Amino acid sequence: MKAQTGIQGVVGHKADGKGLAGVNVTVKEKDAASVLAYAFTDQKGAYKLSFSSKADSVVVTVSGLGFKKLAQVIDNRSGTYHFSLDAEVIKLKEVKVNPPKIRKLNDTLNYLVDGFADKNDRTIGDVLKKMPGIRVADDGSITYNNKPINRFYIENLDLLKGRYGIATNNVEAKDVATVQVLENHQPVKALKNREFTDEAAINLKLKDGAKGVLTANTQLGTGLSPFLWNNELTSTYFNKGRQNINTYKGNNTGNDAGAELKSYYPGDNQLSPYSALTLQSPSAPPISQKRYLYNRANAASANNLWSLGKDYQLNANVIYLNDRQEKENFSRSVYYLPADSVLAIEENLAATTHTDLLETGLQLNRNTERYYLDNAFRFSGKWDRGSGISESGERSGSGAQEAGTSNWQNIFQDLKQPVFKVDNTFSLIRNYKRLSLKLYSYNGYSSTDQELSVEPFLYDALFGNAVGLTALRQSVGQRQFSSANRLTLGLTKGSWKQNYTLAADLNLQQLNTQLQGQEASGNFTSAVDSLSNGLTWNKYSLSFQPDYTYAKDKIKVTLQLPLVYNYLYRNNDNGNEIERHINRLLFNPSINIRYELNLFWNMTAAVSYNNEQGGIENGFTGYMMQSYRSLQRNEGQLSEQKNQSYSLDLGYRHPLHAVFFNLGLRHGRSSMNLLYGYAYQDILSFKKAYFISNGSNRYSIYARLSKGIDAIASTLSLDADYSSSSASQISQDKIIDFTAENFNLRPAISSKLGKWASLSYTFQYAQSRNRVRNNAGDFKPINSSRQQAQLNFFPVKALTINLGYENFYNGAIVSGSRGMNFADLGMRYVFKKVELSAEYANVFDTRQYIAAAYNDISTFYSVYNLRPAQLLLKLRFKIR
């Protein structure tokens, strides 16, 4: 087979010699119809492409709008070829030209917003969901070609620093001209062509009328069943030297006002205090939040960016959330026990939670090709508190034969969980021709004091004399200081790139806990050693991390060979003896290979091996009541785990045909030194770690396909996933091996039905199956489905009518209907800058949602109380 041929050069104007941008350069064999390769010239008129052909010569064709086409025969060998084009006056008939919805220029895909939007789309987030290759998850995170985006820009500036939901939910679609996908985007210019990434970024290119203009949007909403309110105030300003988005959203209609405040950039949560205590409360059902969330929320954000002098940018971001949520459901948890016996726990849960969150960030950045400086300072305070009541009882028996529910009791809970964090991240990169120096330093401190009170008194066996005790109180205090420091020397020579990193990390933690009984007088008992912890957990790490990258033509190979020395000092002053000094030398190699098969296909393979050590959550040896149903203690052994990971991904994208496809395989194996087990007594569970070697295996395969079809103005997508995992667990002091399988299929379509209507439809099918090894009574498969459809009518220019329908089915439901239906109606009328709308949600007044699912060797059945039918009227107006 003939070797790859590469040609490059510049296309210029014959009159003045200046380079021409956006000119198409194609290569094909003589008399052949198919094109071997093509490229568009950049801003300077340069092009570069490669192809494979056995022919002695090929035809290069150069064409551009307003210039005479040029075709030239060249020898089939690598080299530099320059071309000059003559201007050509083209007389066109009066025709309507529809530009392509997706256009590719080098590593940038340009999605024309007007080509995907319809009259029902208000924000740019609504339009992103319709663009092939781009996926917006239910939580608001964005992926392109099945990988999370690494940056979100507005006019090439990173205003929101990861909280891009603020933009997708508030920047109006009609203000955006183009959504750009920057493939293989390296956000640090100093690392471009030195460190490769296959992740993409998104950049919003605004229309000229939206630049340099202060815009404000206000919404006032009110409704019934019960009294409803939904208000918003948003202001935006985008200019070359300054940008800002300020938002306020408040409602009690079931919309999560704080959802868009989440950061999606990796590494933004390096300091994660241990959330030791939880309120036993209903978990979120797998349906739209507006169906079940009883809330009263107020969320605000202020986001500002200034350009300071040459190449400097300053970001200031502040968010605040005040949120009150009420949850209520009935749940039934069935736990598989040895000897074909089961334990069923039934609970009527009602809980109210309050959250106050304040986060601030100040970041200074300079980003040039030779020099990079970044310093980010952040502070956050979160005050979580909640209370609840549970009516609980348990059944037990053999197989399907269960005794009647017994031991019913009302349990009251109260939780306080404040967390405070402050941290600073500093990065510096300097390039010297083939040499680069990188300095990174992260330092953070967190503090939390948590308290869980439970009434009546539980866990009698833990207290020597439980007479007269009426309640329990678990208190937890944690202090943590974390520091991560890196010094990297980078060398570049031809196709080889090398990095040598010295790292020094430390993580200093102190955990103090007490479990006490409360007397009728209000006094608390003294916490004995077995019910308290005074744990010091100090971890120090030194590492040498070399990595090597070979990148040439279509192949990129990265090999990482980190060698890590960990020293852990731990001590618990509750009298339990544990190993205080632990030393480990760990080797965590990995290799990643990416091969560009041609212009459209690429393949990535990765193999990694790494060692993990348990954290402070596995280190305390005194009892801790994590919830009124869960009590945990550890035996003092350090949790250690060895992981192997294998992956293979195949990707295809053809922007001109609007086709994007991904196929992936995953396999993971883990070996652990500790095996966790549960013992049950009535409604209570005791979690314990056993020093028993064990392992787990995981397999998965996924496929993603999205296709834009201009002929029917539609975007089609199809997602399929299958996963299988096997592991072990101890139940009632006996080891149980189990396997869990899950399958998901999700086809969807979004279509314009002409100027008068649009349609979106999604169908999702899921099956879960659990098996206990060497046991004939495996769990029956759970089959479930979900359908969502929305039809939007535009009878006249100013009027939009929405019809929405949802259907849920769960085959595991044995009492009540297996299917649930929801319907929504809406109408919107726009008069100049004023918008009037009416929303009638849950037309069928469906009051309950029933769900069933597997988790390890347990089955969970829940009945959630939903919001009733409600009518909401909104007035929205824009000031520009």
PyMOL commands that set and color helices and strands:
alter all, ss='L'
color gray80, all
select helices_A, chain A and resi 113-116+124-128+165-168+173-175+189-191+208-210+259-261+289-292+460-462+529-531+616-618+655-657+710-712
alter helices_A, ss='H'
color red, helices_A
select strands_A, chain A and resi 5-13+24-28+37-40+46-51+57-63+70-75+79-80+83-85+102-105+108-112+134-136+142-144+147-148+151-154+176-182+201-206+215-224+228-238+242-251+294-308+312-337+341-367+371-398+401-402+406-432+435-455+469-493+496-519+532-552+555-560+563-572+581-587+590-596+601-613+624-627+630-633+640-654+659-672+675-681+684-690+694-709+714-731+734-752+757-772+782-793+799-810+819-831+834-841+848-855+858-865+870-879
alter strands_A, ss='S'
color yellow, strands_A
deselect
rebuild
show_as cartoon
